[in-house]
């Protein structure tokens, strides 16, 4: 009945808050907060996480957020994201008589002192004029969100030990801290170790101001709780820190190291001192086989191992992993030039629980190594082969015979893999859901037709720059599979017939990349518009036969479209661009040449227009 508010008059705050908590999207929460003052207040109580940019007076912005969202436990601040000063929010709060917000803003406008950690000099600057997140923002964060459990500071270069110390002293419940790209010093990290005894996740990527002193102090303070540690590009963190981690962090489960200053000694200490280690990612050029031998003999609970750019270890080290780490499920080998089939055979025979395998640029691993995986690793669900020139068809035939649970296959620049391999995968791996192929020139229609005939669960298909694949292959896929994702960029033999078949057979298609298909025209666009109403992203770049007419048919029913790339499409004019912008209410990005955007379109949808080329 009109004039009666049945919800607000009948439901208590607790019940409305519980309803808000069950909303599964931010947009739904935002919509509810606009209904009335009460709903806005209650919805704010349910917000547990906020994400903001760190440019445009972020310190003041944190003050305002803290006054509104009191139960936040997760904060993500990223210097790469921009945000303007929330003047409207501030003015509205002042009009409503919020003395707390007013006093916060006055404090924010006062000059603040900043101590240079290197030379001890003191300078003053106005926080209102600051364009980067700083120690004052961290102090506001500590005051406003005392329940903070997760904090991510991404490339916040103006944050120092002073701010981190103030936060650590007040946010003692902190459990996860990401300082990627922050120039904090040892004092701040030591304060975290002293005050945040529940910390279990720490990321120190590109923290150039840290040394062994800070990390050792942290290990002494939170050694009992720390479970995950990441260190990358920290030139002053050496084996000494890793020895402290091994001595005090016995609960450590995840370790990621990217450093040229860490040697076998540091990995020895962690392997021997952290018996529960499950995830180990290493990109340390000075490690040798001895380091992997220590991991293989001591880390018996290891489940994920990723080795990047190793130049000084051989099959002996990998064999140690195969002999000792029987629980290994996920293995990545990237640019490990001295590994051969023998090392991969040791993994296959020793780690029979393997589910994910990536071999990237290991030029001495060939068909025999992967055949052993197919014979022994029956639980394999994802296989990635990138730049593997020595792996041939027989390897994937064996994988098809032995790995019946394979769901995802990625092939990039594998010149010796062709149709025979794809037939073997298709006939054996009936549960395949994702197939991504790029620049594998021996794969043609025959192999993809086999996939369409056998892999009925396939929903994600990418065949990029495979110039032997044509319409026949897509027609077979359309008859056997209902795709959600399709990328056939650069397959110049594909034209209207293949894409029309996909449109008619895949009504749930939401992503399509048909760029560089010179034979694709308006008929395919019309069929997509008629049969694929869920389409959200489409890439049409370098399609010369598509015109404004085809675009009009496409967007007529594809009202959910959010992204459209159409650069270098000679048949599309400014009228076609305007049609896309005006017909798609959800459009967020249109990539097109600047010359094809009229002044009216700029005024109407300037923020969503992106240009590949600008005026030089």
LUMLORO-273876 format. One record per residue (C-alpha): x, y, z; chain. Coordinates in nm, 2 decimals. Layout:
BEGIN
   east  north     up chain
      X      Y      Z     A
...
END
This chain:
BEGIN
   east  north     up chain
   0.00   0.00   0.00     A
   0.12   0.35  -0.08     A
   0.24   0.55   0.22     A
   0.33   0.25   0.43     A
   0.69   0.13   0.49     A
   0.64  -0.24   0.57     A
   1.01  -0.32   0.58     A
   1.14  -0.05   0.80     A
   0.84  -0.06   1.04     A
   0.85  -0.44   1.08     A
   1.21  -0.56   1.05     A
   1.47  -0.50   1.32     A
   1.82  -0.38   1.24     A
   1.98  -0.72   1.30     A
   1.76  -0.89   1.04     A
   1.82  -0.62   0.77     A
   2.20  -0.64   0.84     A
   2.18  -1.02   0.79     A
   2.00  -0.97   0.46     A
   2.26  -0.72   0.34     A
   2.54  -0.96   0.43     A
   2.39  -1.22   0.20     A
   2.40  -1.00  -0.10     A
   2.66  -1.14  -0.35     A
   2.77  -0.83  -0.53     A
   2.89  -0.48  -0.45     A
   2.65  -0.32  -0.70     A
   2.36  -0.47  -0.50     A
   2.49  -0.34  -0.18     A
   2.54   0.00  -0.32     A
   2.18   0.01  -0.45     A
   2.05  -0.09  -0.11     A
   2.25   0.19   0.06     A
   2.07   0.45  -0.16     A
   1.72   0.35  -0.05     A
   1.71   0.55   0.27     A
   1.93   0.69   0.55     A
   1.86   0.38   0.77     A
   1.96   0.13   0.50     A
   2.27   0.33   0.43     A
   2.38   0.32   0.79     A
   2.30  -0.05   0.83     A
   2.46  -0.15   0.50     A
   2.78   0.03   0.60     A
   2.80  -0.19   0.91     A
   2.82  -0.50   0.69     A
   3.12  -0.38   0.48     A
   3.42  -0.58   0.57     A
   3.65  -0.48   0.29     A
   3.73  -0.16   0.11     A
   3.96  -0.09  -0.19     A
   4.08   0.26  -0.27     A
   4.33   0.44  -0.49     A
   4.63   0.61  -0.34     A
   4.64   0.94  -0.54     A
   4.43   1.25  -0.49     A
   4.45   1.32  -0.12     A
   4.42   0.95  -0.01     A
   4.51   1.04   0.35     A
   4.20   1.25   0.38     A
   3.99   0.99   0.21     A
   4.09   0.73   0.47     A
   3.97   0.97   0.74     A
   3.63   0.99   0.57     A
   3.60   0.62   0.52     A
   3.69   0.54   0.87     A
   3.40   0.76   0.99     A
   3.15   0.57   0.78     A
   3.26   0.20   0.77     A
   3.34   0.09   1.13     A
   3.36  -0.28   1.09     A
   3.61  -0.30   0.80     A
   3.87  -0.58   0.85     A
   4.03  -0.57   0.50     A
   4.18  -0.26   0.33     A
   4.35  -0.26  -0.01     A
   4.53   0.06  -0.11     A
   4.70   0.08  -0.45     A
   4.91   0.37  -0.56     A
   4.84   0.27  -0.92     A
   4.47   0.34  -0.89     A
   4.36   0.71  -0.90     A
   4.08   0.87  -0.70     A
   3.97   1.23  -0.66     A
   3.91   1.41  -0.33     A
   3.56   1.30  -0.20     A
   3.45   1.66  -0.15     A
   3.08   1.57  -0.19     A
   3.10   1.31   0.08     A
   3.29   1.55   0.31     A
   3.04   1.83   0.25     A
   2.74   1.61   0.31     A
   2.88   1.49   0.63     A
   2.95   1.84   0.75     A
   2.60   1.95   0.66     A
   2.46   1.66   0.86     A
   2.65   1.79   1.16     A
   2.92   1.52   1.18     A
   3.16   1.68   1.42     A
   3.38   1.37   1.41     A
   3.43   1.40   1.03     A
   3.48   1.78   1.06     A
   3.75   1.74   1.32     A
   3.92   1.48   1.12     A
   3.93   1.70   0.81     A
   4.07   1.99   1.01     A
   4.34   1.77   1.14     A
   4.41   1.64   0.79     A
   4.45   2.00   0.67     A
   4.72   2.09   0.92     A
   5.08   2.07   0.81     A
   5.24   1.74   0.91     A
   5.60   1.67   0.99     A
   5.79   1.40   0.81     A
   6.12   1.25   0.92     A
   6.36   1.13   0.66     A
   6.49   0.79   0.78     A
   6.82   0.83   0.60     A
   6.95   1.17   0.72     A
   6.71   1.25   1.00     A
   6.59   1.58   0.84     A
   6.24   1.71   0.92     A
   6.01   1.87   0.66     A
   5.65   1.99   0.67     A
   5.39   1.95   0.41     A
   5.01   1.99   0.39     A
   4.83   1.66   0.39     A
   4.55   1.81   0.18     A
   4.80   1.88  -0.10     A
   4.96   1.54  -0.08     A
   4.89   1.33  -0.38     A
   5.01   1.00  -0.24     A
   4.93   0.78   0.05     A
   5.16   0.85   0.34     A
   5.23   0.79   0.71     A
   4.94   1.02   0.80     A
   4.71   0.80   0.61     A
   4.84   0.49   0.79     A
   4.78   0.67   1.12     A
   4.43   0.74   1.02     A
   4.39   0.38   0.91     A
   4.51   0.26   1.25     A
   4.26   0.49   1.43     A
   3.97   0.43   1.21     A
   4.00   0.05   1.16     A
   4.13  -0.10   1.49     A
   3.98  -0.44   1.38     A
   4.20  -0.45   1.07     A
   4.31  -0.80   0.98     A
   4.43  -0.77   0.62     A
   4.62  -0.47   0.47     A
   4.76  -0.44   0.12     A
   4.97  -0.14   0.04     A
   5.07  -0.16  -0.33     A
   5.34   0.07  -0.45     A
   5.28   0.33  -0.17     A
   5.62   0.47  -0.19     A
   5.57   0.75   0.06     A
   5.49   0.51   0.35     A
   5.78   0.48   0.59     A
   5.87   0.29   0.91     A
   5.71   0.56   1.12     A
   5.36   0.50   0.97     A
   5.40   0.13   0.98     A
   5.50   0.14   1.34     A
   5.19   0.35   1.44     A
   4.97   0.10   1.25     A
   5.13  -0.20   1.41     A
   5.08  -0.07   1.76     A
   4.70  -0.01   1.72     A
   4.61  -0.29   1.47     A
   4.73  -0.58   1.68     A
   4.49  -0.82   1.51     A
   4.66  -0.79   1.18     A
   4.69  -1.13   1.01     A
   4.80  -1.05   0.65     A
   5.03  -0.77   0.53     A
   5.13  -0.69   0.17     A
   5.40  -0.42   0.13     A
   5.47  -0.46  -0.24     A
   5.68  -0.17  -0.36     A
   5.67   0.02  -0.03     A
   6.00   0.18   0.08     A
   5.96   0.09   0.45     A
   6.26   0.03   0.67     A
   6.37  -0.23   0.93     A
   6.21  -0.04   1.22     A
   5.86  -0.07   1.08     A
   5.89  -0.44   1.01     A
   6.04  -0.50   1.35     A
   5.74  -0.32   1.50     A
   5.50  -0.55   1.31     A
   5.69  -0.84   1.46     A
   5.66  -0.71   1.81     A
   5.29  -0.60   1.80     A
   5.11  -0.82   1.55     A
   5.14  -1.17   1.70     A
   4.87  -1.31   1.48     A
   5.04  -1.23   1.15     A
   5.05  -1.53   0.92     A
   5.09  -1.38   0.57     A
   5.36  -1.13   0.47     A
   5.46  -1.01   0.12     A
   5.78  -0.81   0.08     A
   5.81  -0.79  -0.30     A
   6.02  -0.49  -0.41     A
   6.08  -0.35  -0.06     A
   6.42  -0.21  -0.13     A
   6.46  -0.04   0.21     A
   6.46  -0.37   0.40     A
   6.77  -0.56   0.52     A
   6.83  -0.87   0.72     A
   6.78  -0.68   1.04     A
   6.41  -0.62   0.98     A
   6.32  -0.96   0.86     A
   6.51  -1.13   1.15     A
   6.33  -0.92   1.40     A
   6.00  -1.00   1.24     A
   6.08  -1.38   1.24     A
   6.16  -1.35   1.61     A
   5.83  -1.18   1.68     A
   5.58  -1.37   1.48     A
   5.77  -1.70   1.41     A
   5.50  -1.91   1.57     A
   5.22  -1.77   1.36     A
   5.38  -1.69   1.02     A
   5.26  -1.93   0.75     A
   5.33  -1.74   0.42     A
   5.63  -1.53   0.32     A
   5.72  -1.37  -0.01     A
   6.05  -1.19  -0.08     A
   6.15  -1.05  -0.42     A
   6.40  -0.79  -0.54     A
   6.52  -0.71  -0.18     A
   6.89  -0.68  -0.24     A
   6.98  -0.66   0.13     A
   6.79  -0.97   0.23     A
   7.03  -1.26   0.23     A
   7.08  -1.62   0.36     A
   7.11  -1.47   0.71     A
   6.73  -1.39   0.70     A
   6.64  -1.73   0.57     A
   6.83  -1.89   0.85     A
   6.62  -1.69   1.10     A
   6.31  -1.80   0.92     A
   6.41  -2.16   0.93     A
   6.49  -2.13   1.30     A
   6.18  -1.95   1.42     A
   5.90  -2.00   1.17     A
   5.83  -2.37   1.20     A
   5.47  -2.32   1.09     A
   5.57  -2.18   0.76     A
   5.36  -2.33   0.47     A
   5.43  -2.10   0.18     A
   5.76  -1.95   0.07     A
   5.83  -1.74  -0.25     A
   6.18  -1.62  -0.31     A
   6.31  -1.42  -0.61     A
   6.66  -1.31  -0.53     A
   7.02  -1.33  -0.67     A
   7.15  -1.29  -0.31     A
   7.01  -1.61  -0.17     A
   7.21  -1.93  -0.20     A
   7.19  -2.29  -0.11     A
   7.26  -2.21   0.26     A
   6.94  -2.01   0.30     A
   6.72  -2.28   0.13     A
   6.89  -2.55   0.35     A
   6.78  -2.36   0.66     A
   6.42  -2.32   0.55     A
   6.39  -2.68   0.43     A
   6.53  -2.82   0.75     A
   6.35  -2.59   0.99     A
   6.00  -2.57   0.82     A
   5.86  -2.93   0.81     A
   5.51  -2.81   0.71     A
   5.62  -2.63   0.39     A
   5.36  -2.70   0.12     A
   5.43  -2.43  -0.14     A
   5.78  -2.33  -0.26     A
   5.84  -2.09  -0.55     A
   6.20  -2.02  -0.63     A
   6.37  -1.78  -0.88     A
   6.72  -1.77  -0.74     A
   6.99  -1.80  -1.00     A
   7.26  -1.90  -0.75     A
   7.09  -2.22  -0.62     A
   7.23  -2.55  -0.72     A
   7.12  -2.92  -0.71     A
   7.21  -2.93  -0.34     A
   6.93  -2.69  -0.26     A
   6.67  -2.91  -0.43     A
   6.82  -3.22  -0.26     A
   6.76  -3.06   0.08     A
   6.40  -2.98  -0.02     A
   6.35  -3.34  -0.14     A
   6.48  -3.49   0.17     A
   6.32  -3.26   0.43     A
   5.99  -3.11   0.28     A
   5.79  -3.42   0.27     A
   5.46  -3.22   0.28     A
   5.54  -3.02  -0.03     A
   5.24  -2.99  -0.27     A
   5.35  -2.71  -0.51     A
   5.69  -2.64  -0.65     A
   5.77  -2.36  -0.90     A
   6.12  -2.33  -1.04     A
   6.20  -2.02  -1.26     A
   6.51  -1.94  -1.46     A
   6.74  -2.20  -1.30     A
   7.08  -2.21  -1.46     A
   7.28  -2.42  -1.21     A
   7.08  -2.73  -1.14     A
   7.02  -3.05  -1.34     A
   6.82  -3.36  -1.34     A
   6.99  -3.47  -1.01     A
   6.81  -3.20  -0.82     A
   6.47  -3.27  -0.98     A
   6.52  -3.64  -0.92     A
   6.56  -3.56  -0.55     A
   6.22  -3.39  -0.56     A
   6.06  -3.70  -0.72     A
   6.22  -3.93  -0.47     A
   6.11  -3.74  -0.16     A
   5.81  -3.52  -0.23     A
   5.54  -3.79  -0.28     A
   5.26  -3.54  -0.21     A
   5.36  -3.30  -0.49     A
   5.05  -3.20  -0.69     A
   5.16  -2.89  -0.88     A
   5.49  -2.84  -1.07     A
   5.61  -2.55  -1.28     A
   5.94  -2.57  -1.47     A
   6.02  -2.24  -1.65     A
   6.34  -2.17  -1.84     A
   6.53  -2.45  -1.67     A
   6.77  -2.52  -1.95     A
   6.96  -2.81  -1.80     A
   6.66  -3.03  -1.73     A
   6.59  -3.32  -1.96     A
   6.35  -3.61  -1.99     A
   6.53  -3.79  -1.71     A
   6.43  -3.53  -1.46     A
   6.07  -3.53  -1.57     A
   6.06  -3.91  -1.56     A
   6.17  -3.90  -1.20     A
   5.89  -3.66  -1.11     A
   5.64  -3.88  -1.30     A
   5.74  -4.20  -1.13     A
   5.78  -4.05  -0.78     A
   5.49  -3.80  -0.77     A
   5.19  -3.99  -0.88     A
   4.95  -3.74  -0.73     A
   5.05  -3.47  -0.97     A
   4.75  -3.27  -1.10     A
   4.90  -2.96  -1.26     A
   5.22  -2.95  -1.47     A
   5.37  -2.65  -1.66     A
   5.68  -2.69  -1.88     A
   5.78  -2.35  -2.02     A
   6.09  -2.30  -2.23     A
   6.28  -2.61  -2.10     A
   6.43  -2.69  -2.44     A
   6.59  -3.02  -2.34     A
   6.26  -3.18  -2.23     A
   6.10  -3.38  -2.51     A
   5.86  -3.65  -2.59     A
   5.99  -3.92  -2.36     A
   5.96  -3.71  -2.05     A
   5.60  -3.62  -2.11     A
   5.52  -3.98  -2.21     A
   5.63  -4.09  -1.86     A
   5.39  -3.83  -1.72     A
   5.10  -3.98  -1.92     A
   5.19  -4.33  -1.81     A
   5.22  -4.25  -1.43     A
   5.02  -3.94  -1.34     A
   4.66  -4.05  -1.38     A
   4.52  -3.76  -1.18     A
   4.66  -3.49  -1.41     A
   4.39  -3.22  -1.46     A
   4.59  -2.94  -1.62     A
   4.88  -2.94  -1.86     A
   5.07  -2.64  -2.00     A
   5.34  -2.68  -2.26     A
   5.49  -2.35  -2.37     A
   5.78  -2.32  -2.62     A
   5.84  -2.69  -2.61     A
   5.99  -2.76  -2.95     A
   6.10  -3.12  -2.87     A
   5.77  -3.25  -2.75     A
   5.59  -3.44  -3.03     A
   5.25  -3.61  -3.10     A
   5.33  -3.93  -2.92     A
   5.36  -3.75  -2.59     A
   5.01  -3.62  -2.60     A
   4.87  -3.94  -2.73     A
   5.01  -4.11  -2.42     A
   4.86  -3.83  -2.20     A
   4.53  -3.90  -2.37     A
   4.55  -4.27  -2.28     A
   4.66  -4.23  -1.92     A
   4.52  -3.89  -1.80     A
   4.15  -3.94  -1.82     A
   4.07  -3.66  -1.58     A
   4.25  -3.39  -1.78     A
   4.03  -3.07  -1.79     A
   4.27  -2.80  -1.92     A
   4.53  -2.81  -2.19     A
   4.75  -2.51  -2.29     A
   4.98  -2.53  -2.60     A
   5.20  -2.24  -2.71     A
   5.46  -2.25  -2.99     A
   5.49  -2.63  -2.99     A
   5.59  -2.68  -3.35     A
   5.60  -3.06  -3.34     A
   5.25  -3.11  -3.20     A
   4.98  -3.17  -3.46     A
   4.65  -3.33  -3.54     A
   4.75  -3.68  -3.42     A
   4.82  -3.53  -3.07     A
   4.48  -3.36  -3.06     A
   4.30  -3.68  -3.17     A
   4.47  -3.86  -2.88     A
   4.37  -3.60  -2.63     A
   4.01  -3.58  -2.77     A
   3.95  -3.96  -2.76     A
   4.10  -4.01  -2.41     A
   4.02  -3.69  -2.22     A
   3.65  -3.67  -2.25     A
   3.62  -3.43  -1.95     A
   3.83  -3.15  -2.12     A
   3.68  -2.81  -2.04     A
   3.95  -2.57  -2.15     A
   4.17  -2.59  -2.46     A
   4.41  -2.30  -2.54     A
   4.64  -2.33  -2.85     A
   4.86  -2.05  -2.99     A
   5.09  -2.07  -3.29     A
   5.09  -2.45  -3.32     A
   5.10  -2.45  -3.70     A
   5.07  -2.83  -3.74     A
   4.73  -2.84  -3.57     A
   4.45  -2.81  -3.83     A
   4.08  -2.89  -3.89     A
   4.12  -3.27  -3.82     A
   4.24  -3.23  -3.47     A
   3.98  -2.97  -3.37     A
   3.70  -3.17  -3.53     A
   3.80  -3.46  -3.31     A
   3.78  -3.24  -3.00     A
   3.43  -3.13  -3.10     A
   3.32  -3.49  -3.15     A
   3.44  -3.62  -2.81     A
   3.48  -3.34  -2.56     A
   3.12  -3.24  -2.49     A
   3.21  -3.05  -2.17     A
   3.44  -2.80  -2.35     A
   3.33  -2.44  -2.27     A
   3.66  -2.25  -2.32     A
   3.84  -2.27  -2.66     A
   4.12  -2.05  -2.78     A
   4.29  -2.12  -3.11     A
   4.51  -1.82  -3.19     A
   4.71  -1.79  -3.51     A
   4.67  -2.15  -3.61     A
   4.64  -2.09  -3.98     A
   4.53  -2.45  -4.07     A
   4.21  -2.43  -3.87     A
   3.90  -2.32  -4.07     A
   3.52  -2.32  -4.07     A
   3.49  -2.70  -4.06     A
   3.66  -2.71  -3.72     A
   3.43  -2.45  -3.57     A
   3.12  -2.62  -3.71     A
   3.22  -2.94  -3.54     A
   3.28  -2.76  -3.22     A
   2.94  -2.60  -3.24     A
   2.77  -2.93  -3.29     A
   2.94  -3.09  -2.99     A
   3.00  -2.81  -2.74     A
   2.83  -2.51  -2.60     A
   3.11  -2.25  -2.55     A
   3.13  -1.96  -2.30     A
   3.46  -1.83  -2.43     A
   3.60  -1.84  -2.78     A
   3.92  -1.69  -2.93     A
   4.01  -1.76  -3.29     A
   4.22  -1.45  -3.35     A
   4.45  -1.48  -3.65     A
   4.29  -1.80  -3.79     A
   4.25  -1.65  -4.14     A
   4.06  -1.95  -4.29     A
   3.77  -1.89  -4.05     A
   3.48  -1.69  -4.19     A
   3.11  -1.64  -4.15     A
   3.01  -2.01  -4.17     A
   3.22  -2.11  -3.86     A
   3.12  -1.81  -3.64     A
   2.75  -1.85  -3.74     A
   2.76  -2.21  -3.63     A
   2.92  -2.11  -3.30     A
   2.65  -1.84  -3.25     A
   2.37  -2.09  -3.31     A
   2.52  -2.36  -3.09     A
   2.65  -2.15  -2.80     A
   2.38  -1.93  -2.66     A
   2.58  -1.88  -2.34     A
   2.88  -1.73  -2.52     A
   3.00  -1.43  -2.32     A
   3.35  -1.37  -2.47     A
   3.45  -1.37  -2.84     A
   3.78  -1.27  -3.01     A
   3.76  -1.28  -3.39     A
   4.03  -1.03  -3.46     A
   4.23  -1.05  -3.78     A
   3.97  -1.26  -3.96     A
   3.96  -1.10  -4.30     A
   3.68  -1.31  -4.43     A
   3.44  -1.24  -4.14     A
   3.15  -1.02  -4.23     A
   2.81  -0.87  -4.12     A
   2.62  -1.20  -4.15     A
   2.82  -1.35  -3.86     A
   2.75  -1.03  -3.65     A
   2.38  -1.06  -3.72     A
   2.37  -1.42  -3.60     A
   2.57  -1.33  -3.29     A
   2.32  -1.06  -3.21     A
   2.03  -1.29  -3.25     A
   2.16  -1.60  -3.07     A
   2.41  -1.48  -2.80     A
   2.23  -1.23  -2.57     A
   2.49  -1.29  -2.29     A
   2.78  -1.16  -2.49     A
   2.99  -0.92  -2.27     A
   3.32  -0.88  -2.46     A
   3.40  -0.89  -2.83     A
   3.72  -0.82  -3.02     A
   3.67  -0.73  -3.39     A
   4.00  -0.55  -3.46     A
   4.14  -0.59  -3.81     A
   3.82  -0.74  -3.95     A
   3.79  -0.55  -4.28     A
   3.45  -0.69  -4.39     A
   3.25  -0.59  -4.08     A
   3.06  -0.27  -4.13     A
   2.83  -0.04  -3.94     A
   2.54  -0.26  -4.05     A
   2.68  -0.57  -3.88     A
   2.75  -0.37  -3.56     A
   2.39  -0.25  -3.55     A
   2.27  -0.61  -3.57     A
   2.51  -0.72  -3.31     A
   2.42  -0.47  -3.04     A
   2.05  -0.49  -3.11     A
   2.01  -0.78  -2.87     A
   2.35  -0.80  -2.70     A
   2.25  -0.53  -2.44     A
   2.49  -0.68  -2.18     A
   2.80  -0.59  -2.39     A
   3.07  -0.43  -2.17     A
   3.37  -0.42  -2.40     A
   3.42  -0.38  -2.78     A
   3.75  -0.36  -2.96     A
   3.73  -0.25  -3.32     A
   4.05  -0.09  -3.43     A
   4.15  -0.10  -3.79     A
   3.81  -0.21  -3.92     A
   3.79  -0.01  -4.24     A
   3.41  -0.08  -4.28     A
   3.33   0.07  -3.94     A
   3.27   0.45  -3.92     A
   3.19   0.70  -3.65     A
   2.82   0.61  -3.70     A
   2.90   0.25  -3.60     A
   3.09   0.36  -3.29     A
   2.80   0.58  -3.19     A
   2.56   0.29  -3.24     A
   2.76   0.07  -2.99     A
   2.78   0.35  -2.73     A
   2.41   0.44  -2.75     A
   2.27   0.08  -2.77     A
   2.47  -0.08  -2.49     A
   2.39   0.06  -2.15     A
   2.65  -0.15  -1.97     A
   2.94  -0.05  -2.20     A
   3.26   0.01  -2.02     A
   3.53   0.01  -2.29     A
   3.53   0.09  -2.66     A
   3.87   0.06  -2.83     A
   3.88   0.24  -3.16     A
   4.08   0.49  -3.37     A
   4.05   0.85  -3.25     A
   3.94   0.97  -3.59     A
   3.62   0.76  -3.57     A
   3.48   0.92  -3.26     A
   3.26   1.21  -3.32     A
   3.23   1.51  -3.08     A
   2.88   1.40  -2.98     A
   3.01   1.05  -2.89     A
   3.29   1.20  -2.69     A
   3.05   1.41  -2.49     A
   2.81   1.12  -2.44     A
   3.06   0.84  -2.35     A
   3.41   1.00  -2.32     A
   3.52   0.79  -2.02     A
   3.46   0.46  -2.20     A
   3.64   0.54  -2.52     A
   4.00   0.42  -2.55     A
   4.23   0.50  -2.84     A
   4.49   0.27  -2.98     A
   4.67   0.56  -3.15     A
   4.67   0.93  -3.04     A
   4.80   1.24  -3.21     A
   5.17   1.23  -3.25     A
END
